[in-house]
Amino acid sequence: MSSPGGSTLDRRLGVFDTVTIGLGSMIGAGIFVALAPAAAAAGSGLLIGLAVAAVVAVCNAMSSARLAARYPQSGGTYVYGRERLGPFWGHAAGWSFIVGKTASCAAMALTVGFYAWPEYANAVAVASVVALTAVGYAGVQRSAALTRIIVALVLAVLAMVVVVLLGFGGADTSRLALGDDVTVYGVLQAAGLLFFAFAGYARIATLGEEVRDPARTIPRAVALALVIALMVYAVVAVAVVSELGVAGLASATAPLSDAVRAAGFPGLTPVVNVGAAIAALGALLALLLGVSRTTLAMARDRYLPAGLAAVHPKHGTPHHAEVAVGLVVAVVAAFVDLRGAIGFSSFGVLLYYAIANASAWTLGARLIPAIGLVGCLVLAFTLPLTSVLAGAAVVLVGMIAYTIGGTR
């Protein structure tokens, strides 16, 4: 148990809860948010983009799992980069993660608002952040329990959508065929946007200090969460494209709801909307947990205010970090643009994983880290130009601040 006023977290999570936290982040983000902008970028090459994103995600997951088993501490690639490459790269990874995932949190909060009450999306987004910050503050076990419920409900809704579209709708598999609109740049940009949806397994690594038997639990949890998410993504993407076509998907503001309506079942639209809101809540909860744990790790090393390293004597949670992260996300969610946030987030997180792969390179068995490193950098810099410029500027600010502040 953590000592009163200390900064050590309790190991409470087993394989099932750890997998669930990863799934809660991945499924909510990808199915209900990332498919439409990815379709706009890739055209009929959407499924190729999904496959490219999956390959990069698998490489990143394998590299992260190896590192997390060796360094079972909160902080993820911030810790790995620091230990394997040096303090500068650890700081760069941590800063990229916090910046990118703060944008992800805001995007998920806005997704809740958009589906639950679109006229007041920003207000609902802020309220969601406040509520889930309180859940995380009360203890990670309660957060994991809530995520279990959310994931089960979302998977049930997605199964219903697939059955309706493929079994009773107007799905046409010819809509999956490649057209002359496919370009390498478009496919890579779509893969970068879809990577936003696959990055949930990072939550598993950032919770490393709260996982029982991390050397075994973390690699198993990462593999299971990623395989399940990949299967869900592929099946749902095929069903939606078969119903709407790529052009219809690209222009959709609520792709799954639009697909169910197009299939002739408008009465199911509210069910899908509720499922989307619940999915986004699950993703937001898992993301808030991950960002607060990385904040904790950086505060321990005095790269962020030392007060953020405090651990609650009763709940065993980094309560100062959780409150600080919640406040920042709530403010961002009041103003952020949803699709812009996806690209911005992807840029930061892809840089984060590039450093993870570079760290794993130092462990030997270098083929997978090499593919992951090159893949992350290529996808990061083929994102929409505004996302690249904004993301690069913010990451550069963090690096300059580190350089001016000196090593700790």
Secondary structure, 3 states (H helix, E strand, C coil): CCCCCCCCCCCCECHHHHHHHHHHHHHHHHHHHHHHHHHHHHHHHHHHHHHHHHHHHHHHHHHHHHHHHHCCCCCCHHHHHHHHCCHHHHHHHHHHHHHHHHHHHHHHHHHHHHHHCHHHHHHHHHHHHHHHHHHHHHCHHHHHHHHHHHHHHHHHHHHHHHHHHHHHCCCCHHHHCCCCCCCHHHHHHHHHHHHHHHHHHHHHHHCHHHECCHHHHHHHHHHHHHHHHHHHHHHHHHHHHHHHHHHHHHHCCCHHHHHHHHCCCHHHHHHHHHHHHHHHHHHHHHHHHHHHHHHHHHHHCCCCCHHHHCCCCCCCCCHHHHHHHHHHHHHHHCCCCHHHHHHHHHHHHHHHHHHHHHHHHCCCCCHHHHHHHHHHHHHHCCCCHHHHHHHHHHHHHHHHHHHHHCCC
